[in-house]
């Protein structure tokens, strides 16, 4: 088990920024960001979902290098853009809003080269449903040796104690076009909360799972079992075992969600060998008109730091109304966070990301 303490590290803003050109019909809010680097060059792949568009920004300039609009229907239709895994600049794995058991191979010219379809389960006769390549609640897929590991939705709405029987991810062979291996959810302690929502990252050897309603970090082993590490936030002072059942409106559901704690993304920083876990402590919103704003960009959150042995070596409560926990990426220069839309420097036509730095707290006041 990992150990928890106030820690030897904290995360602070550097006041160094990357600015993206988001003028015109580019939405300065997205749930689909993918960072890619090759031969000392780096890019940010940005989903402009309302237009089924993928925008490729060159970094660090933030200038648009290419805009790709995908067809919704027809022979190259993808049914709506929902994220990308960038294998290389000629090999983009696209997930779909409509075709949830399909994914697509495209290139940066926008040409869809191949459509892959997940075969139905032999027992239930149901096709696996792919999770979008989210970045707001980060989902990382991995391609190795022509086999891609993909995240799934749970097929059925089952109780938490039964989730370990459900498939959480698959390995799919691109050459043979078939599923070659399946992996199940971990076994959870008894809880009445719906625990299925998760984030996943990869540290080069193992997949690391963070579940919205669990303090535990689950690290998948080669045999499909999991090793558990204590990942409780020191800012969690309410139970994770809360419910939205019986609420009469969508706004009340969002209000209840905002007032209670949950874990957000988990991200691996391969350059500094840290794993970051984002935590939302919950806070009360009385004005119903403000709920959607807070739901999209919470004002308050923390970032936990884990070392390579999954010990918690720091946790920082970020200043309120400063950063957007749902828009971030890890680059060779560090973790970048988009500015919150209430930040004085926020500009919807020039979306800024601030470089965050990890500093030691030992010997500091």
C-alpha positions as CSV (number, residue, x, y, z in Angstrom):
1,X,0.0,0.0,0.0
2,X,1.1,3.5,-0.7
3,X,1.5,6.0,2.1
4,X,-0.3,9.3,2.5
5,X,1.2,12.5,3.9
6,X,1.0,16.2,3.3
7,X,4.0,15.5,1.1
8,X,7.3,16.8,0.0
9,X,6.1,18.3,-3.3
10,X,3.5,20.9,-4.4
11,X,2.3,22.2,-7.8
12,X,2.4,25.9,-8.6
13,X,1.9,28.0,-11.7
14,X,5.0,29.2,-13.5
15,X,3.3,32.2,-15.2
16,X,4.5,30.8,-18.5
17,X,1.8,30.3,-21.1
18,X,1.0,28.7,-24.3
19,X,-1.8,30.5,-26.2
20,X,-4.0,28.8,-28.8
21,X,-5.6,30.6,-31.6
22,X,-9.3,30.0,-30.9
23,X,-10.9,32.8,-32.9
24,X,-13.9,32.4,-35.1
25,X,-15.9,29.1,-34.9
26,X,-13.5,27.4,-32.5
27,X,-15.0,26.6,-29.2
28,X,-12.5,27.5,-26.4
29,X,-13.9,24.6,-24.4
30,X,-13.2,21.0,-25.3
31,X,-13.2,17.5,-23.7
32,X,-10.8,16.2,-26.3
33,X,-7.1,17.2,-26.1
34,X,-4.2,14.9,-27.2
35,X,-0.6,15.9,-27.0
36,X,1.9,14.3,-29.5
37,X,5.6,14.8,-30.1
38,X,8.0,13.4,-32.7
39,X,11.6,14.3,-33.6
40,X,11.7,17.3,-31.2
41,X,8.5,18.7,-32.6
42,X,5.2,18.7,-30.7
43,X,1.5,19.3,-31.4
44,X,-1.8,19.5,-29.6
45,X,-4.8,17.8,-31.2
46,X,-7.9,19.7,-30.3
47,X,-11.5,18.5,-30.8
48,X,-13.8,21.2,-32.0
49,X,-16.7,18.8,-31.5
50,X,-19.7,21.0,-32.6
51,X,-18.2,21.0,-36.1
52,X,-16.9,17.4,-36.0
53,X,-13.5,19.0,-36.5
54,X,-10.0,18.1,-35.4
55,X,-7.6,21.1,-35.1
56,X,-3.9,20.5,-35.0
57,X,-1.9,23.2,-33.1
58,X,1.9,23.5,-33.4
59,X,3.5,23.9,-30.0
60,X,4.7,26.1,-28.4
61,X,3.6,28.7,-30.9
62,X,-0.1,27.8,-30.6
63,X,-0.7,28.4,-34.3
64,X,-3.0,26.3,-36.3
65,X,-1.1,23.8,-38.5
66,X,-4.1,22.0,-39.9
67,X,-7.9,21.7,-39.6
68,X,-9.7,18.5,-40.4
69,X,-13.4,18.2,-40.8
70,X,-14.7,14.6,-40.8
71,X,-17.8,13.5,-42.6
72,X,-20.7,12.4,-40.4
73,X,-22.2,10.0,-42.9
74,X,-21.2,8.3,-46.1
75,X,-18.3,6.0,-46.9
76,X,-15.9,8.0,-44.8
77,X,-18.5,9.1,-42.1
78,X,-17.4,8.7,-38.5
79,X,-20.7,9.7,-37.0
80,X,-19.3,12.6,-34.9
81,X,-15.7,13.2,-33.6
82,X,-15.1,12.0,-30.1
83,X,-11.4,12.0,-29.6
84,X,-8.1,10.7,-31.1
85,X,-5.2,8.5,-30.2
86,X,-2.2,9.7,-32.2
87,X,0.0,6.8,-33.1
88,X,1.9,9.0,-35.6
89,X,1.0,11.8,-38.0
90,X,-0.3,9.3,-40.6
91,X,-2.0,7.0,-38.2
92,X,-4.9,8.5,-36.1
93,X,-7.3,6.3,-34.2
94,X,-10.6,8.2,-34.0
95,X,-13.6,7.3,-31.8
96,X,-17.1,8.1,-32.7
97,X,-20.2,9.7,-31.1
98,X,-22.6,7.5,-33.0
99,X,-20.8,4.2,-33.9
100,X,-19.9,3.2,-30.3
101,X,-18.6,-0.2,-31.2
102,X,-16.5,1.1,-34.2
103,X,-13.3,3.1,-34.4
104,X,-11.6,4.6,-37.4
105,X,-8.0,4.8,-38.8
106,X,-7.4,8.2,-40.4
107,X,-4.4,10.4,-41.4
108,X,-3.8,14.1,-41.0
109,X,-5.2,14.8,-44.5
110,X,-8.6,13.8,-43.0
111,X,-8.9,10.6,-45.1
112,X,-10.5,7.7,-43.3
113,X,-8.5,4.7,-44.3
114,X,-10.2,2.0,-42.3
115,X,-13.2,1.3,-40.1
116,X,-12.8,-1.3,-37.4
117,X,-15.8,-3.0,-35.8
118,X,-15.8,-4.8,-32.4
119,X,-17.5,-8.2,-32.7
120,X,-20.4,-9.1,-30.5
121,X,-19.9,-11.1,-27.3
122,X,-20.5,-14.8,-27.9
123,X,-22.5,-15.3,-24.7
124,X,-24.6,-12.1,-24.6
125,X,-24.6,-11.2,-28.3
126,X,-23.8,-7.6,-27.4
127,X,-21.1,-5.4,-29.0
128,X,-18.6,-3.8,-26.7
129,X,-19.1,0.0,-26.4
130,X,-16.0,2.1,-26.7
131,X,-15.4,5.0,-24.3
132,X,-14.6,8.3,-26.2
133,X,-11.0,9.5,-26.0
134,X,-11.9,11.9,-23.2
135,X,-9.4,14.4,-21.8
136,X,-11.6,16.1,-19.2
137,X,-11.8,12.7,-17.4
138,X,-8.7,11.4,-19.1
139,X,-8.9,8.1,-21.0
140,X,-5.6,6.8,-22.4
141,X,-5.6,4.1,-25.0
142,X,-2.3,2.4,-26.0
143,X,-1.1,0.9,-29.3
144,X,1.8,-1.7,-29.1
145,X,2.9,-4.3,-31.7
146,X,-0.2,-3.6,-33.9
147,X,-2.5,-4.3,-30.9
148,X,-4.5,-1.5,-29.3
149,X,-5.8,-1.5,-25.8
150,X,-9.2,0.3,-25.7
151,X,-11.4,1.4,-22.8
152,X,-15.1,0.4,-22.6
153,X,-18.3,1.5,-21.1
154,X,-19.8,-1.2,-18.8
155,X,-22.3,-3.1,-20.9
156,X,-24.9,-3.2,-18.2
157,X,-25.8,-1.0,-15.2
158,X,-24.8,-3.4,-12.5
159,X,-24.2,-3.1,-8.8
160,X,-20.6,-2.3,-7.7
161,X,-20.1,-5.7,-6.1
162,X,-20.8,-7.3,-9.5
163,X,-18.7,-4.9,-11.7
164,X,-15.6,-7.3,-11.5
165,X,-17.5,-9.6,-13.9
166,X,-17.8,-6.8,-16.5
167,X,-15.2,-6.0,-19.2
168,X,-13.3,-2.7,-18.6
169,X,-10.9,-2.9,-21.6
170,X,-9.9,-5.0,-24.5
171,X,-6.9,-5.7,-26.6
172,X,-7.7,-5.5,-30.3
173,X,-5.4,-6.8,-33.1
174,X,-5.5,-4.3,-36.0
175,X,-4.0,-6.9,-38.4
176,X,-6.5,-9.7,-37.7
177,X,-9.3,-7.3,-36.8
178,X,-10.4,-9.1,-33.7
179,X,-10.5,-8.9,-30.0
180,X,-7.6,-11.0,-28.6
181,X,-8.0,-10.3,-24.9
182,X,-10.4,-8.9,-22.4
183,X,-9.9,-7.4,-18.9
184,X,-12.4,-7.0,-16.2
185,X,-13.1,-4.3,-13.6
186,X,-11.3,-4.8,-10.2
187,X,-13.2,-6.1,-7.2
188,X,-14.5,-3.2,-5.0
189,X,-15.3,-3.1,-1.4
190,X,-19.0,-3.1,-0.6
191,X,-20.5,0.3,-1.5
192,X,-23.9,1.5,-2.6
193,X,-22.4,4.2,-4.8
194,X,-22.3,3.8,-8.6
195,X,-18.5,3.3,-8.9
196,X,-18.1,2.4,-12.6
197,X,-16.9,5.8,-13.9
198,X,-13.2,5.9,-14.2
199,X,-10.1,7.6,-15.7
200,X,-7.1,5.7,-17.0
201,X,-3.4,6.5,-17.7
202,X,-0.4,4.4,-18.7
203,X,3.1,4.6,-17.2
204,X,4.9,2.7,-19.9
205,X,4.4,-0.7,-18.2
206,X,1.1,-0.7,-16.4
207,X,-2.4,0.8,-16.7
208,X,-3.4,3.0,-13.7
209,X,-7.1,3.4,-12.9
210,X,-8.8,6.0,-10.8
211,X,-12.5,5.5,-10.1
212,X,-14.6,8.5,-9.3
213,X,-16.0,7.1,-6.1
214,X,-13.0,5.2,-4.7
215,X,-9.9,6.4,-2.7
216,X,-8.0,3.5,-4.1
217,X,-5.6,3.6,-7.1
218,X,-5.8,0.4,-9.0
219,X,-2.8,-0.7,-11.0
220,X,-3.4,-3.5,-13.5
221,X,-1.0,-6.5,-13.5
222,X,-0.1,-8.5,-16.6
223,X,-2.4,-11.3,-15.5
224,X,-5.4,-9.0,-15.4
225,X,-5.5,-8.7,-11.6
226,X,-5.0,-5.4,-9.8
227,X,-2.7,-4.1,-7.1
228,X,-4.3,-1.5,-4.8
229,X,-2.7,1.6,-3.4
230,X,-4.1,4.1,-0.9
231,X,-4.9,7.3,-2.9
232,X,-7.2,9.1,-0.5
233,X,-7.1,12.9,-0.8
234,X,-6.3,14.7,2.5
235,X,-9.0,17.2,1.5
236,X,-11.8,14.6,1.4
237,X,-14.0,15.3,4.5
238,X,-17.3,13.9,3.1
239,X,-18.2,10.3,2.2
240,X,-17.9,9.1,-1.4
241,X,-21.0,7.0,-0.9
242,X,-23.5,9.6,-2.0
243,X,-26.4,9.2,-4.4
244,X,-28.4,11.2,-6.9
245,X,-31.4,8.8,-6.9
246,X,-34.8,10.3,-6.6
247,X,-33.8,13.8,-7.8
248,X,-36.5,15.4,-9.9
249,X,-34.5,17.4,-12.4
250,X,-31.2,17.4,-14.2
251,X,-30.1,20.6,-12.4
252,X,-30.8,19.1,-9.0
253,X,-28.7,16.1,-10.1
254,X,-25.8,18.4,-11.1
255,X,-26.2,20.4,-7.8
256,X,-26.0,17.2,-5.8
257,X,-22.9,16.1,-7.7
258,X,-21.2,19.5,-7.2
259,X,-21.8,19.4,-3.4
260,X,-20.1,16.1,-3.0
261,X,-16.5,14.8,-3.5
262,X,-15.2,12.8,-6.4
263,X,-12.0,11.9,-8.1
264,X,-11.4,13.3,-11.6
265,X,-8.5,12.5,-14.0
266,X,-5.4,10.5,-13.4
267,X,-2.4,11.4,-15.6
268,X,1.1,10.0,-15.9
269,X,4.0,12.4,-16.4
270,X,6.7,10.3,-18.1
271,X,9.2,13.1,-18.0
272,X,9.2,13.6,-14.2
273,X,8.0,10.1,-13.3
274,X,5.0,11.4,-11.4
275,X,1.3,10.3,-11.5
276,X,-1.2,13.1,-11.0
277,X,-4.6,12.5,-9.6
278,X,-7.2,15.3,-9.7
279,X,-9.7,15.5,-6.8
280,X,-12.9,17.6,-6.5
281,X,-13.8,18.2,-2.8
282,X,-17.3,19.4,-3.5
283,X,-18.9,22.7,-2.6
284,X,-22.4,24.1,-2.4
285,X,-24.0,26.1,-5.3
286,X,-27.3,27.7,-4.3
287,X,-28.0,29.6,-7.5
288,X,-29.4,27.1,-10.0
289,X,-28.5,29.4,-12.9
290,X,-24.8,29.0,-12.0
291,X,-24.8,25.2,-11.8
292,X,-23.9,24.5,-15.5
293,X,-21.0,26.9,-15.3
294,X,-19.6,25.2,-12.2
295,X,-20.2,21.8,-13.7
296,X,-18.2,22.5,-16.8
297,X,-15.4,24.3,-15.0
298,X,-15.2,23.7,-11.2
299,X,-13.7,26.6,-9.2
300,X,-12.0,24.4,-6.7
301,X,-9.9,21.2,-7.0
302,X,-6.7,19.6,-5.9
303,X,-3.9,17.8,-7.6
304,X,-2.3,14.8,-5.9
305,X,1.2,13.7,-6.8
306,X,2.3,10.0,-6.6
307,X,5.8,8.7,-7.0
308,X,6.8,5.6,-9.0
309,X,5.9,3.4,-6.0
310,X,2.4,5.0,-5.8
311,X,3.1,6.8,-2.5
312,X,1.4,10.1,-2.2
313,X,4.2,12.6,-2.1
314,X,2.1,15.8,-2.2
315,X,-1.3,17.3,-2.7
316,X,-2.0,20.9,-3.7
317,X,-5.3,22.8,-3.4
318,X,-5.2,25.1,-6.4
319,X,-6.3,28.7,-6.1
320,X,-10.0,29.1,-6.8
321,X,-11.1,30.4,-10.3
322,X,-7.6,30.1,-11.7
323,X,-7.4,26.8,-13.6
324,X,-9.8,24.5,-15.4
325,X,-9.3,20.9,-14.2
326,X,-11.1,19.6,-17.3
327,X,-8.6,21.0,-19.8
328,X,-5.0,19.9,-19.3
329,X,-2.2,17.9,-20.9
330,X,1.3,16.7,-20.0
331,X,4.1,17.7,-22.3
332,X,7.9,17.4,-22.2
333,X,7.9,20.8,-20.5
334,X,5.4,19.8,-17.8
335,X,1.7,19.8,-16.9
336,X,-0.3,22.5,-18.7
337,X,-3.6,23.7,-17.3
338,X,-6.1,25.9,-19.2
339,X,-7.1,29.1,-17.4
340,X,-10.5,29.2,-15.8
341,X,-12.9,31.5,-17.6
342,X,-13.1,33.7,-14.5
343,X,-9.3,34.2,-14.6
344,X,-8.3,37.9,-15.5
345,X,-6.1,36.6,-18.4
346,X,-8.8,34.4,-19.9
347,X,-9.6,35.2,-23.5
348,X,-11.9,33.0,-25.6
349,X,-10.1,34.0,-28.8
350,X,-6.7,33.1,-27.4
351,X,-7.0,30.2,-25.0
352,X,-4.2,30.2,-22.6
353,X,-2.6,27.2,-20.9
354,X,-0.2,27.8,-18.0
355,X,2.8,25.6,-17.4
356,X,2.6,24.1,-13.9
357,X,5.8,23.2,-12.0
358,X,6.4,20.7,-9.2
359,X,8.5,22.1,-6.4
360,X,9.8,20.7,-3.2
361,X,8.2,21.8,0.0
362,X,10.9,20.6,2.4
363,X,12.5,23.5,4.3
364,X,9.8,25.9,3.1
365,X,7.3,27.7,5.3
